[in-house]
């Protein structure tokens, strides 16, 4: 973990110094450059299947494109997973359609149905209009839906993508917390999240995007709000689920203290069983 912090710190220093000298000014004179503006989305895409039961990946891509988002966290992404998504690599397909960088982090990684075919994967992803310079698929506690008689244990599917946004490193995390009514697994996942995000350099710009499967006042989410703040600024409750008649907000854009929110909204679309959240943010260049 120390090497991650050292790499990020050195890269940030080089970017800051290089940017100052290229501009023809000293680092001191460039101490207060303009903040970086970002539009960020979180979207549980339900494997591209809308409320009409139709698989339509082009419709999913259009929702993302029309939002103008620079960075997107995705949940329920299929990669050669099943006939429900035509065994497509949805992460790569969306990246190509949107001309964005992508990092896919499988939660499940299973053998193919037939020899020679790609492995069957399902998980979360990060899309970005800006270069992704480092990635990691972290493990958090999960209760598998693919194993008989599962018990909570560490499993992958907590994506981290370090994105270089006009000279600023932004640590983007995409997550999908446990869906069951009982909060115990989510409590463990929140603790894992805090531990992992706590290894980033002090003062790092962090975004945590996800389907938390719990409302903002849920007790198991309370520890998260000590690390990140909810980007939602509209009237409560800003519901996102179910898409046809939203009743609760379980989908989030959140940021560390270094990230400032200038606006947020929930998009009115039936391209998934969730509605996406879009937030406008700013990040300082220091």
HUKA-V33058 format. One record per residue. BURIAL is b if it has 24 or more other C-alpha atoms within 12 Angstrom, else e. Layout:
burial:BURIAL
burial:BURIAL
This chain:
burial:e
burial:e
burial:e
burial:e
burial:e
burial:e
burial:e
burial:b
burial:e
burial:e
burial:b
burial:b
burial:e
burial:e
burial:e
burial:b
burial:b
burial:e
burial:b
burial:e
burial:e
burial:e
burial:e
burial:e
burial:e
burial:e
burial:e
burial:e
burial:e
burial:e
burial:e
burial:e
burial:e
burial:e
burial:e
burial:b
burial:b
burial:b
burial:b
burial:b
burial:b
burial:b
burial:b
burial:b
burial:b
burial:b
burial:b
burial:b
burial:b
burial:b
burial:b
burial:e
burial:e
burial:e
burial:b
burial:b
burial:b
burial:b
burial:b
burial:b
burial:b
burial:e
burial:b
burial:b
burial:b
burial:e
burial:b
burial:e
burial:b
burial:b
burial:b
burial:b
burial:b
burial:b
burial:b
burial:b
burial:b
burial:b
burial:b
burial:b
burial:b
burial:e
burial:e
burial:e
burial:b
burial:e
burial:b
burial:b
burial:b
burial:b
burial:b
burial:b
burial:b
burial:b
burial:b
burial:e
burial:e
burial:b
burial:e
burial:b
burial:b
burial:b
burial:b
burial:b
burial:b
burial:b
burial:b
burial:b
burial:e
burial:e
burial:e
burial:e
burial:e
burial:e
burial:e
burial:e
burial:e
burial:e
burial:e
burial:b
burial:b
burial:b
burial:b
burial:b
burial:b
burial:b
burial:b
burial:b
burial:b
burial:b
burial:b
burial:b
burial:b
burial:b
burial:b
burial:b
burial:b
burial:b
burial:b
burial:b
burial:b
burial:b
burial:b
burial:b
burial:e
burial:e
burial:e
burial:e
burial:e
burial:e
burial:e
burial:e
burial:e
burial:e
burial:b
burial:b
burial:b
burial:b
burial:b
burial:b
burial:b
burial:b
burial:b
burial:b
burial:b
burial:b
burial:b
burial:b
burial:b
burial:b
burial:b
burial:b
burial:b
burial:b
burial:b
burial:b
burial:b
burial:b
burial:e
burial:e
burial:e
burial:e
burial:e
burial:e
burial:b
burial:b
burial:b
burial:b
burial:b
burial:b
burial:b
burial:b
burial:b
burial:b
burial:e
burial:b
burial:b
burial:b
burial:e
burial:b
burial:b
burial:e
burial:b
burial:b
burial:b
burial:b
burial:b
burial:b
burial:b
burial:b
burial:b
burial:b
burial:b
burial:b
burial:b
burial:b
burial:e
burial:e
burial:e
burial:b
burial:b
burial:e
burial:e
burial:b
burial:b
burial:e
burial:b
burial:b
burial:b
burial:b
burial:b
burial:b
burial:b
burial:e
burial:e
burial:e
burial:e
burial:b
burial:b
burial:b
burial:b
burial:b
burial:b
burial:e
burial:e
burial:e
burial:e
burial:b
burial:b
burial:b
burial:b
burial:b
burial:b
burial:b
burial:b
burial:b
burial:b
burial:b
burial:b
burial:b
burial:b
burial:e
burial:b
burial:b
burial:b
burial:b
burial:b
burial:b
burial:b
burial:b
burial:b
burial:b
burial:b
burial:b
burial:b
burial:b
burial:b
burial:b
burial:b
burial:b
burial:b
burial:b
burial:b
burial:b
burial:b
burial:b
